[in-house]
């Protein structure tokens, strides 16, 4: 198994090194991630499995094909990891000739997990498949509950108990504590933060006296038992009285050919309820702002997404903010919003566009437009 992830992260030490030691197989450990060295290392090591996290795969598909064909003549039969986004999934499989994508869902501070060893259309883009046996063994201990996105509170029925969502509906995943004596063993809590640790547990959720663990993750399951990750609770935002999934909007924008990477979030706007959609994007290689078809992007977004989910603002950036393990960060973008006073206005490679009311194309968002919004003369 080849990995270029840092070993301090659970994906590398828990899902690569540990199972490889257990199975008696070889770990191919790269010093760091680089699209220039990854394929030569995979090829030279004769690795069979490539470990990934989602944004690593996005980087790879945005690079041009190698003239030496090392990215397609390897011995890989599986990509194994988590966070593979729907707009990347099939492109990655076909581009690099890797037959199977084994996507997992888990968290170092969670109680549950799922795997999806996917080799075709059924179950593509999913984190798991639940059949009859799973429902017999686990359905009573894992459920998805309806959430109020504004308050991030669980919606209750007339008796004060949680409402379980149906097929196709998103809901927060919760896990039942079967034996109260195992509570401290199942979840040791956060270091020196008892209050945060206790917030992960909730009592009397479906009946008096029960205890459940809150994952903070929104998922949906279709009628065939295929489970899809929707969003991290807190990333979903509310606009025009509707819930908007940042991941689902980012997947749509990621399919537009002139965009390489997308980070979607909700930002506060003067004189508007809820949060307004902002898509921070990195343009595809060789594409400059003056070459972007802003009318085509607006037409594509409006034609693909519900109108309330179409981002009003698009921020073009040189690069997105990532952690050391390739997770997108949103904090700085949320804090800056679209206020030109809170960002470096006009910095090369960092520009703001918007879809004004009644507009059919994204156009530059100027300071005068911000002043109009602040004064309440423009209503979104």
C-alpha positions in Angstrom: 0.0 0.0 0.0 1.4 3.4 -1.0 0.8 6.4 1.1 2.1 10.0 1.0 0.0 11.1 4.0 1.6 12.2 7.3 1.7 9.4 9.8 0.3 11.6 12.6 -3.0 11.4 10.8 -5.4 8.5 11.4 -5.8 7.8 7.7 -2.1 6.9 7.4 -1.2 5.3 10.7 -4.6 3.7 11.4 -5.7 2.7 8.0 -2.5 2.0 6.2 0.4 1.1 8.6 -1.6 -0.8 11.2 -3.6 -3.1 8.8 -0.4 -3.6 6.7 1.5 -4.8 9.8 -1.5 -7.0 10.8 -1.7 -8.5 7.3 2.1 -8.8 6.8 2.2 -6.6 3.7 4.4 -3.8 2.6 3.9 -0.1 3.2 5.4 2.2 0.6 6.0 5.5 2.5 6.6 8.6 0.5 8.3 11.6 2.2 5.6 14.0 1.0 2.8 14.4 -1.5 3.8 15.7 -4.9 2.1 14.9 -8.2 5.5 14.9 -9.8 6.9 12.1 -7.7 3.7 10.1 -6.8 3.4 8.1 -10.0 7.1 7.3 -10.4 7.1 6.0 -6.8 3.9 4.0 -7.3 5.4 2.5 -10.5 8.8 1.7 -9.0 7.4 0.2 -5.9 4.9 -2.0 -7.7 2.2 -0.9 -5.2 -1.2 -2.5 -5.5 -3.2 -0.1 -3.4 -3.1 3.7 -3.3 -4.2 5.4 -0.1 -6.0 8.8 -0.6 -7.9 11.6 1.0 -10.4 13.4 -1.3 -8.6 16.5 -2.2 -5.4 14.6 -3.0 -7.4 12.9 -5.8 -8.6 16.3 -7.1 -5.1 17.5 -7.3 -4.1 14.5 -9.4 -7.0 14.7 -11.9 -6.2 18.4 -12.5 -2.6 17.6 -13.6 -1.9 16.9 -17.3 -1.4 13.3 -18.4 2.3 12.2 -18.0 4.2 11.7 -21.3 5.8 8.6 -19.8 2.4 7.1 -19.0 3.4 6.1 -15.5 0.0 7.3 -14.3 -1.8 4.5 -16.2 0.8 1.7 -16.5 1.1 1.0 -12.8 -0.1 -2.1 -10.9 -2.7 -0.4 -8.8 -6.0 -2.3 -8.5 -7.6 -0.2 -5.7 -7.7 3.3 -4.3 -8.4 3.2 -0.6 -9.4 6.2 1.5 -12.0 8.7 2.3 -13.5 12.0 1.0 -13.6 11.1 -2.7 -16.1 13.7 -4.0 -18.7 12.7 -6.6 -17.4 15.1 -9.2 -14.0 13.4 -9.0 -15.0 9.7 -8.5 -15.4 8.4 -12.1 -12.9 10.8 -13.6 -10.3 9.4 -11.1 -11.2 5.8 -11.8 -11.1 6.1 -15.6 -8.2 8.6 -15.9 -5.8 6.5 -13.9 -7.1 3.0 -14.8 -7.8 2.0 -11.1 -10.7 -0.5 -11.2 -11.9 -0.2 -7.6 -12.5 2.7 -5.2 -12.8 1.6 -1.6 -14.3 4.6 0.1 -14.7 4.6 3.9 -16.4 6.8 6.4 -15.1 7.0 10.0 -13.9 9.6 12.5 -11.3 9.4 15.2 -13.9 10.7 17.7 -16.7 8.6 16.3 -18.4 5.3 17.1 -19.4 4.0 13.7 -17.9 3.4 10.2 -18.8 2.1 6.8 -17.0 0.9 3.7 -17.9 0.9 0.0 -15.8 -1.2 -2.3 -17.1 0.2 -5.5 -16.3 -1.2 -9.0 -19.1 0.2 -11.1 -22.2 2.5 -11.3 -24.1 1.0 -8.4 -23.0 2.7 -5.3 -20.6 5.1 -7.0 -20.0 8.3 -4.9 -21.3 6.6 -1.8 -19.8 5.8 1.6 -21.6 2.5 2.2 -24.3 0.0 1.2 -26.7 -1.4 3.7 -28.5 -4.6 2.9 -30.8 -7.0 4.8 -28.1 -8.4 7.0 -26.9 -4.9 8.1 -30.5 -3.9 8.9 -31.0 -7.1 11.0 -27.8 -6.5 13.0 -27.4 -2.7 13.2 -30.5 -0.8 12.2 -31.6 -0.5 15.8 -28.3 1.0 16.9 -27.7 3.6 14.1 -30.3 6.1 12.9 -30.5 9.4 11.0 -32.5 12.1 12.7 -34.2 15.3 11.4 -32.3 18.5 12.1 -33.1 22.2 12.3 -30.2 23.7 10.3 -30.7 27.2 11.7 -30.4 26.1 15.4 -28.5 22.9 14.7 -30.9 21.2 17.1 -32.7 17.9 16.6 -36.4 18.3 15.5 -38.7 16.7 18.0 -42.2 15.3 17.7 -45.2 16.1 19.9 -43.9 13.6 22.5 -40.5 15.2 22.6 -38.7 12.4 20.8 -36.5 12.7 17.7 -37.9 12.1 14.2 -36.2 9.6 12.0 -35.8 10.6 8.4 -37.0 8.5 5.5 -35.3 7.4 2.3 -33.6 10.2 0.4 -33.9 12.6 3.3 -30.7 14.0 5.0 -30.3 13.6 8.7 -27.7 13.6 11.4 -26.3 10.1 12.1 -26.6 9.0 15.7 -25.3 5.8 17.4 -27.0 4.1 20.4 -25.1 3.3 23.5 -26.2 -0.3 24.2 -24.3 -0.7 27.5 -23.9 2.4 29.7 -20.9 0.9 31.4 -18.9 1.0 28.2 -19.4 4.8 27.7 -15.9 5.8 28.7 -14.4 2.9 26.7 -16.2 3.8 23.5 -15.4 7.5 23.6 -12.6 8.6 25.8 -13.5 12.3 25.2 -11.4 15.3 24.3 -8.3 16.1 26.2 -8.9 18.5 29.1 -12.4 19.4 27.7 -15.1 17.6 29.6 -17.8 20.0 28.4 -17.1 19.3 24.7 -16.9 15.6 25.4 -20.3 15.5 27.1 -21.9 17.4 24.2 -21.4 14.4 22.0 -23.9 12.4 24.1 -27.7 12.9 24.2 -30.3 11.2 26.4 -34.0 10.4 25.9 -33.7 10.6 22.2 -36.2 8.0 21.0 -37.4 6.8 24.4 -36.9 7.6 28.1 -33.6 6.4 29.5 -31.8 5.8 26.2 -28.3 7.4 25.3 -27.1 8.2 21.9 -23.8 9.5 20.4 -24.0 12.5 18.1 -21.7 12.3 15.0 -22.3 15.8 13.7 -22.5 14.3 10.2 -25.5 14.6 7.8 -26.1 11.6 5.6 -28.9 10.3 3.4 -29.8 6.7 2.4 -31.7 5.9 -0.8 -34.3 3.2 -1.3 -31.6 0.7 -2.3 -29.7 1.1 0.9 -26.9 3.2 -0.6 -25.6 5.8 1.9 -24.2 9.2 0.8 -22.4 11.8 2.9 -24.2 15.1 2.7 -22.4 17.6 4.9 -20.8 18.2 8.2 -23.3 19.8 10.5 -22.5 23.5 10.6 -21.4 23.5 6.9 -24.9 23.3 5.7 -26.5 26.7 5.7 -30.0 28.2 5.3 -30.9 30.6 2.5 -34.3 31.6 1.2 -35.8 29.4 3.9 -34.1 26.3 2.4 -31.2 24.2 3.5 -28.1 24.3 1.3 -25.5 21.5 1.3 -22.1 23.0 0.7 -20.7 19.6 -0.5 -23.5 19.2 -3.1 -23.0 22.7 -4.5 -19.2 22.2 -4.6 -19.7 19.0 -6.5 -21.7 20.8 -9.1 -19.2 23.7 -9.5 -16.4 21.2 -9.6 -17.8 19.7 -12.8 -17.6 23.0 -14.6 -14.6 22.5 -17.0 -13.0 25.9 -16.2 -12.9 25.3 -12.4 -10.3 23.0 -10.7 -11.2 23.4 -7.0 -14.2 24.7 -5.1 -14.9 25.6 -1.5 -18.6 26.5 -0.8 -19.8 28.2 2.3 -22.6 30.5 3.6 -21.7 34.1 4.4 -23.7 36.8 6.2 -25.1 39.6 4.1 -26.6 42.9 5.4 -30.4 43.1 5.4 -30.7 39.4 4.5 -31.9 36.4 6.6 -29.8 33.3 6.7 -26.5 33.0 4.9 -25.8 33.6 1.2 -23.9 31.1 -0.9 -20.2 31.9 -1.7 -18.1 29.6 -3.9 -14.4 30.1 -3.6 -12.8 28.6 -6.7 -9.4 27.9 -8.2 -9.4 28.0 -12.0 -8.3 25.1 -14.1 -4.7 25.1 -15.4 -4.3 27.6 -18.2 -7.6 29.4 -17.5 -7.4 33.1 -16.6 -10.3 35.2 -15.3 -10.7 37.0 -18.6 -11.1 33.6 -20.3 -13.8 32.3 -17.9 -17.3 32.2 -19.5 -19.1 33.8 -16.6 -22.5 33.7 -18.4 -22.1 29.9 -19.1 -21.1 29.3 -15.4 -24.3 31.1 -14.2 -26.5 29.3 -16.8 -25.0 25.9 -15.8 -25.4 26.6 -12.0 -29.0 27.8 -12.4 -29.9 24.9 -14.7 -28.3 22.3 -12.4 -29.1 23.5 -8.8 -32.3 24.7 -7.2 -32.4 28.4 -7.5 -31.8 29.0 -3.7 -28.7 26.8 -3.8 -27.0 28.8 -6.7 -24.1 30.7 -5.1 -24.6 34.4 -5.4 -20.9 35.1 -5.0 -17.8 33.6 -6.6 -14.4 34.4 -5.2 -11.5 33.5 -7.5 -8.4 32.6 -5.6 -4.9 31.4 -6.4 -5.2 28.6 -3.9 -7.7 27.3 -1.2 -6.9 26.9 2.5 -6.0 23.4 3.4 -4.9 21.6 6.6 -1.8 19.4 6.5 -4.0 16.4 5.7 -5.7 18.1 2.7 -8.9 19.1 4.4 -10.5 22.3 3.2 -10.6 25.1 5.8 -13.5 27.6 5.8 -12.8 29.8 8.8 -11.0 32.7 7.1 -13.5 32.8 4.2 -16.4 32.9 6.6 -14.9 35.7 8.6 -14.1 37.8 5.6 -17.4 37.1 3.8 -17.8 39.5 0.8 -16.9 42.7 2.7 -14.0 44.3 0.7 -12.7 45.9 4.0 -12.0 42.4 5.4 -10.1 41.0 2.4 -7.2 42.2 0.2 -9.3 43.8 -2.5 -7.8 43.6 -5.9 -4.9 41.3 -5.0 -3.7 39.5 -8.0 -5.5 36.2 -8.3 -8.1 37.1 -5.7 -11.2 38.7 -7.2 -14.9 38.7 -6.3 -17.8 38.2 -8.7 -21.6 38.1 -8.1 -24.9 37.2 -9.7 -26.9 40.3 -9.2 -30.7 40.1 -8.8 -32.2 39.3 -12.2 -28.7 38.8 -13.7 -27.8 36.0 -16.1 -24.0 36.1 -15.7 -21.5 36.5 -12.9 -20.0 40.0 -13.0 -17.3 41.7 -10.9 -18.4 42.7 -7.4 -17.3 46.2 -6.8 -17.1 48.4 -3.7 -20.1 50.3 -4.9 -22.1 47.1 -5.0 -21.1 46.4 -1.4 -22.2 49.9 -0.4 -25.6 49.3 -2.1 -26.0 46.0 -0.2 -25.1 47.7 3.1 -27.6 50.5 2.4 -30.3 48.0 1.7 -30.8 49.4 -1.8 -30.2 46.0 -3.4 -32.1 43.0 -2.0 -30.8 39.5 -2.7 
